[in-house]
Amino acid sequence: MVDVTEEEMDNPTFKRDTVLSDVHLHCPNKRHLMVRLNAVGQPVFLSYFKLIWNTEDSASEKHVREATTEGEHQYRSGDELCDKDRNNLKKERELNSEGVEALLDDDGDLEVVRRPRSASDLEAEDLLRDRVYPVILMKAKEDAFEDEEQECTCRDVIKIEHTMATPLEDVGKQVWRAAFLLADYILFIRDTFRCCSVLELGGGTGITSIIMGTVAKRVYCTDVGEDLLAMCEQNVALNKHLMEPGRGEVKVKELDWLKDEFCTDPEAPYSWSDEEIADLHDHCTVIMAADVFYDDDLTDALFRTLYRITHNLRNSCTVYLALEKRLNFTLRHMDVTCEAYSHFRNTLHDLENLQDRKMKYTVEPIKLDFCQFLIYERIEQLELWKIVAEQLT
């Protein structure tokens, strides 16, 4: 074991091979509490996510919060946050500069004249990204979280345990931007989901299922891996205060897309009972998934699972898929491409054009002009798709 001083923990050094979560956690002037090590030795952090809204207003009049350098917040009407505003969110936060010009040299190449860095530049960067201060928790949870709980309104705060970095097979333990996007949309049209029975595929940390659980009757949050499902179940327990009495039940279950059947082994953790499978087939009307399209084989497996489940449902259902397009340089193309996204779009097109006498799938993109209820960067690479799976017989 390596001894780490308190000073070293307050000023961590990130080397070239250090990988942090794809989503920066917007907790100004807050420390991220490392609450434990999980079963495979990964550090698990606890973060707070605040819902930003005015409960007296209608959904179209919700307010979006922007962090300031002092860690305080100002409010901005959701109606004012149009597409142009969101796409230029970073630009609006940067300070106006003078004397910076983009010029072309004699060969037509772009030359950028850079100004000297000043204190004002550093302040501008602080608007975009706060420093991450991991702290190993050395006292009882109740004592450690007491101050944070006093500072926040219980109904407005979601507590999520997650990791900061993982190998590819454990990416579900991180928090991703597309999950925030889907959570925003759920909150924006939350009346649509009241009393619904919902299935989430690839639920990860469970943040989207927890948000859905604040309005839906029952949510089946599914993924694979006992350690991941245990983390998800812990997050559901941490947020019981958000669920309305008698409603908002979130059940954590295993669902492996590479298998054709539900896990029903009573000895296996997070297995399905016959009653739960019957309940899903009889009452589910909404299926959702966020940021699960990063591997072609898994994308194929998810769509096969989606096809199989929708065929077994008693009613028609609506599917919501949120994702982020990720650009990568490939030697095969010698260019920057987005192969995982291209495969997703091709598979989505195949589903819509599937000749099936029992089901009809209608696909449409959802415009991202709805309000933000969580603080994250809604970049232009984010997308949200709606699939209506209609029963024909």
Stockholm file with secondary structure:
# STOCKHOLM 1.0

chainA/1-393         MVDVTEEEMDNPTFKRDTVLSDVHLHCPNKRHLMVRLNAVGQPVFLSYFKLIWNTEDSASEKHVREATTEGEHQYRSGDELCDKDRNNLKKERELNSEGVEALLDDDGDLEVVRRPRSASDLEAEDLLRDRVYPVILMKAKEDAFEDEEQECTCRDVIKIEHTMATPLEDVGKQVWRAAFLLADYILFIRDTFRCCSVLELGGGTGITSIIMGTVAKRVYCTDVGEDLLAMCEQNVALNKHLMEPGRGEVKVKELDWLKDEFCTDPEAPYSWSDEEIADLHDHCTVIMAADVFYDDDLTDALFRTLYRITHNLRNSCTVYLALEKRLNFTLRHMDVTCEAYSHFRNTLHDLENLQDRKMKYTVEPIKLDFCQFLIYERIEQLELWKIVAEQLT
#=GR chainA/1-393 SS CCCCCHHHHHSCCCCTTCCCCSSCCCCTTCCEEEEEECTTSCEEEEEEEECCCCTTSCGGGCEEEEECTTSCEEEEEGGGCCHHHHHTHHHHHSCCCSSCCEEECTTSCEEECCCCCCHHHHHHHHHHCCCCCEEECCSCHHHHTHHHHHHSCGGGEEEEEECSCCCGGGGGGSCCHHHHHHHHHHHHTGGGGTTCEEEEESCTTSHHHHHHHTTSSEEEEEESCHHHHHHHHHHHHHTGGGSCTTCCEEEEEECCTTSSSCCCCTTSTTCCCHHHHHHHHHHEEEEEEESCCSSHHHHHHHHHHHHHHHHHCSSCEEEEEEEECCCEEETTTTEEECHHHHHHHHHHHHHHTCCCSSEEEEEEECCSCSCCCSCSCCCTTEEEEEEEEEECC
#=GC SS_cons         CCCCCHHHHHSCCCCTTCCCCSSCCCCTTCCEEEEEECTTSCEEEEEEEECCCCTTSCGGGCEEEEECTTSCEEEEEGGGCCHHHHHTHHHHHSCCCSSCCEEECTTSCEEECCCCCCHHHHHHHHHHCCCCCEEECCSCHHHHTHHHHHHSCGGGEEEEEECSCCCGGGGGGSCCHHHHHHHHHHHHTGGGGTTCEEEEESCTTSHHHHHHHTTSSEEEEEESCHHHHHHHHHHHHHTGGGSCTTCCEEEEEECCTTSSSCCCCTTSTTCCCHHHHHHHHHHEEEEEEESCCSSHHHHHHHHHHHHHHHHHCSSCEEEEEEEECCCEEETTTTEEECHHHHHHHHHHHHHHTCCCSSEEEEEEECCSCSCCCSCSCCCTTEEEEEEEEEECC
//
